[in-house]
Amino acid sequence: MRIQANPDAELKSFPPVKAGVYPMTIVEVTEPEVSQYDGMSVRWTLRHVTPFGQLTGLDGNTLKSDPESVAFFSSIEFDKQGKLRALAEGSGLTWPIEDTQQLIGRQVKVLVSEKMSDKDKLVHNRASRVVIEK
């Protein structure tokens, strides 16, 4: 399809946040794919619950736009489900669960870290672990 491109169009970036513990919503699960690290691995997409105006970016300033979503990986192999269990229990579900789809839309607290990407040489956020409050 032909379009008239706006030469002044701005590329919207999704800034990373400063490392810390954040409430997040589980919005998507992509399953399964074979991982060289975890065997049968699922990728979870997590989004911040806190409005961007209340989040701090890497530069120490308040964010001016929505932050990037964060990826979390867990195994579904029978003897390697520790991260999956943490995600379920951190969201308030009782382990064991029957289907990964039960987690979609649930909230969890996640320790978010900063990591330099080998691909684009920029700092991105990643979910280090789920925080389970007892």
Residue, then its C-alpha position, 0 to 999 in steps of 0.5 A: m500500500r502506498i502512503q505519504a510518509n511524514p518526514d517529521a514522524e518521531l520514533k517512540s521508544f519505550p524507556p527502561v526503568k531503574a532496577g527495583v521491585y515493581p508490581m507487574t501484570i502478566v499479559e502474554v505467554t509464548e509457549p513452548e520453545v526449546s531453550q539451550y538453557d531450560g529445555m522446554s521454555v516459556r516466555w512471559t511478557l510483563r507490563h508495569v502496573t504503576p503509571f509511567g509518571q510515577l516510575t524512575g528511568l535510568d537517568g534518575n528522572t521520571l519517565k515521560s512515556d510507558p516503559e518497555s515490557v519485561a520478559f520472564f522465562s520459565s521452564i515447563e519441564f517436570d523437574k524444572q518448574g521452580k520459576l513457574r511455581a514462583l510466578a503462580e504463587g506470586s500471583g496468588l494462585t495455589w500450586p500446582i496449576e493446570d494451565t499457563q493461561q491461568l496466569i494471564g491478567r494476574q499481577v506479580k511483584v518482580l525484581v527488575s534488573e538492568k542488562m546491556s543488550d549484545k544486539d543493540k548495545l542499549v540497556h534494557n530491563r529484564a525480570s530477574r525473579v518473582v518476589i513472593e510475599k508471605 
